[in-house]
Amino acid sequence: MGRITIGKASVKLDDRSIAHLELVIVAKLRRRESFVFTWRHDVSLGGGRESKWVSPESDIDFRFDSRARTMINPAWVEALMSSANSPAGLWIVPEPDPATELDPIAAAMWPTSSI
């Protein structure tokens, strides 16, 4: 389990989720777009949810547990970006079945209407 840290708040997630969220978060911040990021806390931590305002000035750290690069599911990136662009902000939506998966380098250069 890796983690995303925003300021003093941190959420533990699997590396695959972090890789996809990183693409969406970085794309929005490159455009200087602020948004709310909300995640659910594990029941073992008392449950509930937490929301953080993410802006280009935010201190964000993406920490991966593995050194291996994660294959990227473009359909999931699109779904996460749609969530991030909604009034409710970015939520971790379920991963849809991929039509194809891209290696991380190709995904960074992948043209889409959302990113």
CORNOR-V316084 format. One line per field, one symbol per residue. ss: DSSP state (A for helix, B for strand, O for the rest). phi: phi as a letter, one per 30 degrees, with the letter a starting at -180 (. if undefined). A space follows every 10 residues. Layout:
ss=???
phi=???
This chain:
ss=OBBBBBOOBB BBBOAAAAAA AAAAAAAAAA OOOOBBBBBB OOAAAOOOBB BBBBOOOOOB BBBOOOOOOO OBBAAAAAAA AAAAOOOOOB BOOOOOOOOO BBOAAAAAOO OOOOO
phi=.caccbiccb bdbdeddded deeddddddd diccaccbbc ddedcjiibb bbdcbeddcb bcccdcdddc dcceddeddd ddddddedid bddddddddb bcdeddddcd dbdcc
